[in-house]
Amino acid sequence: MFEQKAIKIWRQSGEEERVLLVEELFNRAGSFKTVQVFVSKGKPRPRDDKYGHLGIPSDPIYAVYAEKKGGKKKTRPTPSSIISPDDPDPETLQRRKAAVKHTLKCPYCGETLLKWAVPQSPFTAWDVDFMYMCFNDECPYLVQGWEVMAQQGNRGLSYRFTYNSYRDQCMSTPVPNLHALKEGIID
């Protein structure tokens, strides 16, 4: 924050109060759908950070966002709508994850993973041009992720199953909505 450029209420508020303030501004505007919040704090600093040797955590990140009313909306499936006796047990899931490099199938839903172009920006640390991602909007991993992330304080986020073929690594990629990252699908 630049003290001389911030309004008084912003300068006098704490981090959590600022989140509430921005949420309130979105709500009062009346032209946005449900306001969502992403918070990341207490994470370790990267090894090459000039303050990494001090053992202090990285700077916190607070993001408050909402979709403008009138846009496309797709209802998120709820976890109860996808739990079935066919859900894989932990051993089966581990076998499926180990097989991803050969099958390119999501271990959670069995859908074929789509090739996805990694966005190039100064905020990403990925060293590859593409990965494979499950874009099934009813995948149990994605559907249950909304609730898991909310319980961790990251309301309005979930994650998609992602496979980095260069590193032979299964991972999660966070998403704020069902449309996010789809523009990066490579035919």
C-alpha positions in Angstrom: 0.0 0.0 0.0 1.2 3.5 -0.8 0.0 5.5 2.3 -0.4 8.7 0.4 -2.6 7.1 -2.3 -4.9 5.0 0.0 -8.1 6.3 1.5 -8.4 6.6 5.3 -10.6 3.6 5.9 -8.1 1.4 3.9 -5.1 2.8 5.9 -6.9 2.2 9.2 -8.1 -1.3 8.5 -6.4 -4.6 9.0 -6.0 -7.2 6.3 -9.2 -9.1 7.2 -11.2 -5.9 7.4 -10.0 -4.9 4.0 -11.3 -8.2 2.6 -14.7 -7.4 4.2 -14.6 -3.9 2.8 -14.1 -5.0 -0.8 -16.8 -7.7 -0.4 -19.2 -5.0 0.8 -18.3 -2.7 -2.2 -19.0 -5.6 -4.6 -22.3 -6.3 -2.8 -23.4 -2.6 -2.8 -22.6 -2.2 -6.5 -25.5 -4.6 -7.1 -24.1 -5.7 -10.5 -22.1 -8.8 -9.4 -22.9 -12.4 -8.6 -21.7 -14.0 -5.4 -18.5 -12.5 -4.1 -15.7 -15.0 -3.6 -12.5 -14.7 -1.6 -9.1 -16.4 -2.0 -6.5 -16.1 0.8 -3.0 -17.5 0.9 -0.8 -16.7 3.8 1.9 -18.3 6.0 3.5 -20.0 3.0 7.3 -20.5 3.0 9.4 -18.2 0.8 11.1 -19.6 -2.3 14.8 -20.6 -1.8 16.0 -17.9 -4.1 14.0 -15.1 -2.2 16.3 -12.5 -0.8 14.6 -12.9 2.6 14.4 -16.7 2.5 17.2 -17.2 4.9 15.3 -15.3 7.6 12.6 -18.0 8.0 9.8 -15.5 7.7 6.7 -16.5 5.6 5.9 -15.1 2.1 3.7 -12.0 1.9 0.0 -12.8 2.1 -2.2 -12.7 -0.9 -5.9 -11.7 -0.7 -8.1 -11.8 -3.7 -11.8 -10.7 -3.7 -13.6 -11.3 -7.0 -17.0 -11.8 -8.5 -18.6 -12.4 -11.9 -20.7 -9.6 -13.4 -24.4 -10.4 -13.5 -25.8 -11.4 -16.9 -22.9 -13.7 -17.8 -23.1 -17.4 -18.4 -23.7 -19.5 -15.3 -23.3 -23.2 -14.9 -24.4 -24.8 -11.7 -21.7 -26.7 -9.8 -22.6 -30.3 -9.0 -22.6 -31.0 -5.3 -20.4 -33.7 -3.8 -23.5 -35.8 -2.8 -24.6 -35.9 -6.4 -21.4 -37.7 -7.5 -20.7 -40.1 -4.7 -21.4 -43.6 -5.8 -20.4 -47.2 -5.1 -18.1 -46.9 -8.1 -15.8 -44.4 -6.5 -12.3 -45.9 -6.4 -10.7 -47.1 -3.2 -7.3 -45.6 -2.2 -5.3 -48.5 -3.7 -7.2 -48.3 -7.0 -6.7 -44.6 -7.1 -3.0 -44.9 -6.6 -2.8 -47.5 -9.4 -4.7 -45.2 -11.7 -2.4 -42.3 -10.9 0.6 -44.4 -11.6 -0.9 -45.3 -15.0 -1.7 -41.7 -16.0 1.5 -41.4 -18.1 0.4 -44.4 -20.2 -3.4 -43.8 -20.3 -3.7 -40.0 -20.1 -7.0 -40.6 -18.2 -8.1 -38.9 -15.1 -7.8 -41.3 -12.2 -10.9 -39.9 -10.5 -13.4 -39.9 -13.4 -11.7 -41.9 -16.2 -12.1 -39.0 -18.8 -9.3 -38.4 -21.2 -7.0 -35.6 -20.1 -6.8 -32.7 -22.6 -3.6 -31.0 -23.6 -3.5 -27.6 -22.0 -1.1 -24.7 -22.8 0.5 -23.4 -19.6 -0.1 -19.6 -19.5 3.1 -17.6 -19.6 3.3 -14.9 -16.9 5.7 -13.6 -14.4 3.6 -15.2 -11.6 3.9 -18.8 -12.7 6.9 -21.0 -12.1 6.1 -23.8 -14.5 9.0 -24.8 -16.7 6.9 -26.5 -19.3 4.8 -25.3 -22.3 1.9 -27.7 -21.8 0.3 -30.2 -19.3 -2.6 -32.5 -19.4 -5.8 -31.6 -17.4 -9.2 -33.1 -16.7 -11.8 -30.7 -17.9 -14.8 -32.9 -16.9 -17.0 -30.4 -14.9 -18.5 -33.4 -13.1 -15.2 -35.0 -12.1 -15.4 -36.0 -8.4 -12.0 -34.4 -7.8 -13.2 -31.0 -9.0 -16.7 -31.3 -7.4 -15.4 -32.3 -4.0 -12.7 -29.6 -4.3 -15.1 -26.8 -3.8 -16.0 -28.0 -0.3 -12.4 -28.9 0.6 -11.1 -25.5 -0.4 -13.9 -23.7 1.4 -13.0 -25.6 4.6 -9.4 -24.4 4.2 -10.6 -20.7 4.0 -10.4 -20.5 0.2 -14.1 -20.0 -0.6 -15.1 -20.1 -4.2 -12.1 -22.2 -5.4 -11.7 -25.8 -6.4 -9.0 -27.6 -8.4 -8.7 -29.7 -11.5 -6.5 -32.9 -11.8 -3.4 -32.0 -13.8 -0.6 -34.2 -15.2 2.9 -32.8 -15.9 4.3 -35.3 -18.4 7.7 -33.7 -18.4 8.1 -34.4 -14.7 5.7 -37.4 -14.6 3.9 -35.7 -11.8 0.2 -35.6 -10.9 -0.9 -32.3 -9.3 -3.8 -30.0 -8.7 -4.4 -26.7 -10.5 -6.7 -24.3 -8.7 -9.8 -22.9 -10.5 -12.2 -20.1 -9.4 -15.0 -21.3 -11.7 -15.9 -24.0 -14.3 -14.8 -21.8 -17.2 -11.4 -21.0 -15.9 -8.4 -22.3 -17.9 -10.5 -23.7 -20.8 -9.2 -21.1 -23.2 -5.8 -22.9 -22.9 -7.1 -26.2 -24.3 -5.0 -27.3 -27.3 -6.7 -29.3 -30.0 
